Amino acid sequence: MSNVEVEIQDDDDDNIIVDDNESINQIKSNVRHRKGRGFNEQNDRSAIQTGNYDRIINENENNPGPARSVEGWILFIRNVHEEAQEDTIYDLFREYGNVKNMHLNLDRRTGFAKGYALVEYETFKEAKNALDNVNGQDLLGNILQVDWAFVKEPLRKLRQTTKK
């Protein structure tokens, strides 16, 4: 290896400009307030926390009850035995009408059913028939509880929540 001489020069710290408090305060006073998401002083989530949502209110429908989903009438089935299979539930509900769609959620770890299922019918008549006949029925030792997946609120309850 060769010996190389390296010269080290000290920088003069005298060239650094130090701001005093007055100039910092002047800069801070000239800063504009930012607008947009994340810069508001008030809480943007206040509407979400209070539950003030837009609603479509149809004056003709003041009775609570089932509501149609986008594609059909969906039933929510609770208390499904963990060893129940899709075929078993499908065969049970097929007796009351044409099942358009069915979903039985399984636990990834165990492979068993999570305890609920969703069944969709094309018409209200088929769904209502299935609800009336299967609700309270025994399946693999569990009493099934069937209800509508989507329901309308009573109109007077809607009016009370919108006045707040």
ABEGO torsion letter per residue (X at the ends): XBBBBBBBBBBBAAABBBBBAAAAAAAAAABBBBBEBGABABBAAAAAAAGBBBBBBBAABABBEBBBBAABBBBBBBGBBAABBAAAAAAAAAAAEBBABBBBBBBAAAGBBAGBBBBBBABAAAAAAAAAAABGBBBGGBBBBBBBABBBBBAAAAAAAAAX
